[in-house]
Amino acid sequence: MTIATAGLDHPTMFSALRASPGARRYYDKQRAREAGYNPALRQLGNRLVGILHGCLKTRTLYDEATAWSHHAYTPAA
């Protein structure tokens, strides 16, 4: 499934960027890897679709900490 088939568009991505610290970190990480604006949004959308799929598959509610836990920022010691 792609973001186009999931019905995700730019306004949806912007809402996710504003509301979700995990989504913002993921997007910023994509941009830091020199992904362009649209590819970074597409990657974020695909990640959100994957999170939604996991929630539906396991019949669990969305949890910010669980959804983005493996993308959490860990400062160097």
C-alpha positions as CSV (number, residue, x, y, z in Angstrom):
1,M,0.0,0.0,0.0
2,T,1.3,3.5,-0.8
3,I,0.4,6.8,0.7
4,A,-1.7,7.5,-2.4
5,T,-3.9,4.4,-1.9
6,A,-4.1,5.0,1.8
7,G,-5.6,8.5,1.2
8,L,-2.7,10.3,2.8
9,D,-1.9,13.7,1.3
10,H,0.3,16.7,2.2
11,P,-2.2,18.2,4.7
12,T,-2.3,14.9,6.5
13,M,1.5,14.8,6.7
14,F,1.6,18.3,8.0
15,S,-0.9,17.5,10.7
16,A,1.3,14.5,11.7
17,L,4.4,16.6,11.8
18,R,2.7,19.1,14.1
19,A,1.0,16.6,16.4
20,S,3.5,13.8,16.6
21,P,7.0,14.3,18.0
22,G,8.0,10.9,16.6
23,A,6.7,11.8,13.1
24,R,8.7,15.0,13.3
25,R,11.9,13.2,14.3
26,Y,11.4,10.7,11.5
27,Y,10.8,13.4,8.9
28,D,13.8,15.4,10.2
29,K,16.0,12.3,10.0
30,Q,15.0,11.7,6.4
31,R,15.8,15.3,5.6
32,A,19.2,15.1,7.3
33,R,19.9,12.1,5.1
34,E,19.5,14.5,2.2
35,A,16.1,13.2,1.1
36,G,14.2,15.9,-0.7
37,Y,11.0,17.5,0.6
38,N,8.6,15.2,-1.3
39,P,10.6,12.0,-0.7
40,A,10.8,12.7,3.0
41,L,7.0,13.2,3.2
42,R,6.5,10.0,1.2
43,Q,8.7,8.1,3.6
44,L,6.8,9.5,6.5
45,G,3.5,8.6,4.9
46,N,4.6,5.0,4.2
47,R,5.8,4.8,7.8
48,L,2.4,6.0,9.1
49,V,0.6,3.4,6.9
50,G,2.8,0.7,8.4
51,I,2.0,1.9,11.9
52,L,-1.7,1.9,11.0
53,H,-1.4,-1.6,9.6
54,G,0.2,-2.8,12.8
55,C,-2.5,-1.3,14.9
56,L,-5.2,-2.9,12.8
57,K,-3.5,-6.3,12.7
58,T,-3.0,-6.5,16.5
59,R,-6.2,-4.7,17.3
60,T,-4.5,-2.1,19.4
61,L,-4.9,1.6,19.8
62,Y,-2.2,3.9,18.4
63,D,0.4,4.7,21.0
64,E,3.0,7.4,20.2
65,A,5.7,5.8,22.4
66,T,5.3,2.3,20.8
67,A,4.9,3.6,17.2
68,W,8.2,5.5,17.2
69,S,10.2,3.7,19.9
70,H,12.8,2.2,17.5
71,H,13.3,5.7,16.0
72,A,13.8,7.4,19.4
73,Y,16.6,9.8,19.8
74,T,19.4,8.4,21.9
75,P,22.1,11.0,22.8
76,A,25.7,9.8,22.6
77,A,27.4,9.2,25.9
